[in-house]
Amino acid sequence: WTACHKPDERIIPVGTPEERAWLATNTHLLVYAPDPAYPPFEFCDEHDGKTRGMARDFLEALEKRLGVRFMKKRVTDFASILKLAQNGDVSIVNAVTRTPERSQYLDFTRPVHVYDNVILVRRGYEGVHSMETLAGKTVSFVRGYAVSEHCRSEYPGVVQDLVPSDLHAVLNVSYGISDAAVIDMASASWLIQKHGIQNLRIAGNAGYPVALAIGVRK
């Protein structure tokens, strides 16, 4: 856990006097768990242990405008964040896509980041160009991601290999553990470049974009 209330004097906080008073006395409720492994949106920097990424930068800007610091709770994967939100142990879920299931316990802002989810396969692996062509094949998805929920319903013939992070999904395809992986374009590009993975290609679009918003416990 980190210190919670730390106004930034350089920026005048937004909101009505009543809203600012509520924030001043209820910051202990404003708890969120950063995703430790979702680059380039939110991830734990391996050098200094700090949370970084585009979605983290956006949340920090929001903290400055509100004049507060959100309390943080450490987790090991994204699925754990959703479980904490369901149980009421965190109030803010950053970089999350709205789904019918999540809407039962979260309200959502409008999407902040929108990218296509793509199908990754090894170079030379032919015959895959859409989700329909993955029937009967083993496909890596990150456990708890919206695209996994969607594909489980729309493409029941796809054998889902559920992994804890996008890097696990990418490496499973690279090493031949799975036939394909479905992750968003931004994460795929970041991970392939960061880790120098050269034997993968984009085979097609999954037809279900990632639309990352900020979720707030109802």
C-alpha positions as CSV (number, residue, x, y, z in Angstrom):
1,W,0.0,0.0,0.0
2,T,1.1,3.6,-0.7
3,A,0.4,6.9,0.9
4,C,-3.0,8.1,-0.4
5,H,-3.7,11.9,-0.2
6,K,-1.1,14.1,-1.7
7,P,-2.4,17.2,-3.5
8,D,-0.4,18.7,-6.3
9,E,-0.3,22.5,-5.7
10,R,0.6,23.3,-9.3
11,I,-2.8,22.2,-10.6
12,I,-6.1,23.5,-9.1
13,P,-8.2,20.4,-8.4
14,V,-11.5,20.0,-10.3
15,G,-14.9,19.3,-8.9
16,T,-17.4,21.0,-6.6
17,P,-16.6,21.9,-3.0
18,E,-18.7,18.9,-2.0
19,E,-16.9,16.6,-4.3
20,R,-13.5,17.8,-3.2
21,A,-14.6,17.4,0.5
22,W,-15.6,13.8,-0.3
23,L,-12.3,13.1,-1.9
24,A,-10.4,14.6,1.1
25,T,-12.1,12.3,3.5
26,N,-12.6,9.1,1.4
27,T,-9.2,8.6,-0.3
28,H,-8.9,5.3,1.6
29,L,-11.6,4.0,-0.7
30,L,-9.7,4.9,-3.9
31,V,-7.7,1.8,-4.2
32,Y,-6.5,0.3,-7.5
33,A,-4.2,-2.5,-8.5
34,P,-1.8,-1.8,-11.4
35,D,-1.5,-4.4,-14.0
36,P,2.1,-5.7,-13.6
37,A,2.5,-7.0,-17.2
38,Y,0.5,-5.1,-19.8
39,P,3.0,-3.1,-21.8
40,P,2.8,-0.5,-23.3
41,F,-0.3,0.4,-21.4
42,E,0.6,-0.5,-17.8
43,F,3.5,-2.6,-16.5
44,C,6.0,-2.9,-13.7
45,D,9.4,-1.5,-14.8
46,E,12.0,-4.3,-14.3
47,H,14.7,-1.8,-13.3
48,D,13.1,0.3,-10.6
49,G,9.9,-1.6,-9.8
50,K,7.7,1.5,-10.7
51,T,4.5,1.2,-12.6
52,R,4.8,2.8,-16.1
53,G,2.9,2.9,-19.4
54,M,0.4,5.0,-21.4
55,A,-2.6,4.0,-19.2
56,R,-0.6,4.7,-16.0
57,D,0.4,8.2,-17.4
58,F,-3.3,8.9,-18.0
59,L,-4.2,7.8,-14.5
60,E,-1.5,10.0,-13.0
61,A,-2.9,13.0,-14.9
62,L,-6.3,12.2,-13.4
63,E,-4.7,12.1,-9.9
64,K,-3.3,15.6,-10.4
65,R,-6.6,17.0,-11.6
66,L,-8.4,15.5,-8.6
67,G,-5.6,16.5,-6.2
68,V,-5.3,13.0,-4.7
69,R,-3.1,9.9,-4.9
70,F,-4.8,6.6,-5.4
71,M,-3.8,3.8,-3.0
72,K,-2.1,0.9,-4.8
73,K,-2.4,-2.8,-4.1
74,R,0.1,-5.2,-5.8
75,V,-1.1,-8.2,-7.8
76,T,0.5,-10.8,-10.0
77,D,-1.8,-10.8,-13.0
78,F,-4.8,-9.1,-14.6
79,A,-7.3,-11.8,-13.5
80,S,-6.4,-11.1,-9.9
81,I,-7.4,-7.4,-10.4
82,L,-10.9,-8.4,-11.6
83,K,-11.3,-10.7,-8.7
84,L,-10.4,-8.0,-6.3
85,A,-12.9,-5.6,-8.0
86,Q,-15.6,-8.2,-7.8
87,N,-14.9,-8.6,-4.0
88,G,-14.9,-4.9,-3.5
89,D,-11.2,-4.8,-2.5
90,V,-10.2,-2.3,-5.2
91,S,-12.4,0.5,-6.5
92,I,-10.5,1.5,-9.7
93,V,-9.6,-0.9,-12.5
94,N,-7.3,0.8,-15.1
95,A,-7.0,-0.1,-18.8
96,V,-10.0,-2.4,-18.9
97,T,-12.6,-3.2,-21.6
98,R,-16.3,-3.1,-20.9
99,T,-18.1,-6.4,-21.1
100,P,-21.5,-7.6,-19.9
101,E,-20.0,-9.6,-17.1
102,R,-17.8,-6.8,-15.8
103,S,-20.6,-4.3,-16.0
104,Q,-22.3,-6.2,-13.2
105,Y,-19.8,-4.8,-10.7
106,L,-18.0,-1.9,-12.6
107,D,-19.0,1.3,-14.2
108,F,-16.8,2.5,-17.1
109,T,-15.6,5.8,-18.6
110,R,-15.5,6.2,-22.3
111,P,-12.6,4.3,-23.9
112,V,-9.2,6.0,-23.6
113,H,-7.2,3.6,-25.8
114,V,-8.6,1.6,-28.7
115,Y,-6.6,-0.9,-30.7
116,D,-7.3,-4.0,-32.8
117,N,-6.9,-7.5,-31.4
118,V,-4.8,-9.5,-33.8
119,I,-4.0,-13.1,-34.5
120,L,-0.3,-14.0,-34.1
121,V,1.2,-17.1,-35.7
122,R,4.7,-18.4,-36.5
123,R,6.2,-17.5,-39.8
124,G,5.5,-20.3,-42.3
125,Y,2.3,-21.4,-40.4
126,E,-0.4,-21.1,-43.1
127,G,-4.1,-21.5,-43.3
128,V,-5.0,-19.0,-40.6
129,H,-6.5,-15.6,-41.5
130,S,-9.5,-15.2,-39.2
131,M,-11.0,-16.6,-35.9
132,E,-13.1,-19.0,-37.9
133,T,-10.0,-20.7,-39.3
134,L,-8.7,-21.3,-35.7
135,A,-11.4,-23.9,-35.0
136,G,-9.8,-27.0,-33.4
137,K,-6.5,-25.2,-32.9
138,T,-4.8,-24.2,-29.6
139,V,-4.8,-20.4,-29.1
140,S,-3.2,-18.5,-26.3
141,F,-5.3,-15.8,-24.6
142,V,-4.5,-13.8,-21.4
143,R,-6.7,-15.1,-18.5
144,G,-9.4,-12.5,-17.7
145,Y,-9.1,-10.5,-21.0
146,A,-12.3,-9.4,-22.6
147,V,-11.3,-10.9,-26.0
148,S,-11.1,-14.3,-24.3
149,E,-14.6,-14.0,-22.9
150,H,-15.9,-12.9,-26.4
151,C,-14.2,-15.7,-28.3
152,R,-15.3,-18.3,-25.8
153,S,-18.9,-17.4,-26.6
154,E,-18.5,-16.7,-30.4
155,Y,-15.9,-19.4,-31.3
156,P,-16.4,-22.4,-29.0
157,G,-14.4,-24.6,-31.4
158,V,-11.2,-22.7,-30.5
159,V,-9.2,-24.4,-27.8
160,Q,-8.2,-21.7,-25.4
161,D,-4.8,-21.8,-23.7
162,L,-5.1,-19.3,-20.8
163,V,-1.9,-17.6,-19.7
164,P,-1.1,-14.9,-17.1
165,S,0.3,-12.3,-19.5
166,D,0.7,-11.1,-23.1
167,L,4.4,-12.1,-23.0
168,H,3.4,-15.7,-22.1
169,A,1.0,-15.7,-25.0
170,V,3.6,-14.4,-27.5
171,L,6.3,-16.9,-26.3
172,N,3.9,-19.8,-26.4
173,V,3.4,-19.2,-30.1
174,S,7.1,-18.5,-30.8
175,Y,8.1,-21.8,-29.1
176,G,5.3,-23.8,-30.8
177,I,3.4,-24.5,-27.6
178,S,0.3,-23.0,-29.1
179,D,-0.8,-22.5,-32.7
180,A,-1.7,-18.9,-32.4
181,A,-2.2,-16.1,-29.9
182,V,-4.8,-13.3,-29.8
183,I,-3.6,-10.0,-28.3
184,D,-3.9,-6.3,-29.1
185,M,-1.8,-4.8,-31.8
186,A,0.0,-2.3,-29.5
187,S,1.1,-5.0,-27.0
188,A,2.2,-7.4,-29.8
189,S,4.4,-4.7,-31.5
190,W,5.9,-3.7,-28.1
191,L,6.7,-7.2,-27.0
192,I,8.1,-8.4,-30.4
193,Q,10.4,-5.4,-30.5
194,K,11.4,-5.5,-26.8
195,H,12.3,-9.2,-26.8
196,G,13.7,-9.4,-30.4
197,I,11.2,-12.1,-31.4
198,Q,11.6,-12.7,-35.2
199,N,9.6,-15.8,-36.0
200,L,6.0,-14.3,-35.7
201,R,3.7,-12.6,-38.1
202,I,0.2,-11.1,-37.9
203,A,-2.2,-13.5,-39.6
204,G,-5.4,-11.5,-39.3
205,N,-7.8,-9.4,-37.2
206,A,-9.7,-11.1,-34.4
207,G,-12.7,-8.8,-35.1
208,Y,-13.0,-7.7,-31.5
209,P,-11.0,-4.5,-30.7
210,V,-9.7,-3.7,-27.2
211,A,-11.3,-0.5,-26.0
212,L,-9.5,0.4,-22.7
213,A,-11.4,2.5,-20.3
214,I,-11.2,3.1,-16.5
215,G,-13.5,0.9,-14.5
216,V,-15.0,2.1,-11.2
217,R,-16.6,-0.1,-8.6
218,K,-20.4,0.4,-8.6
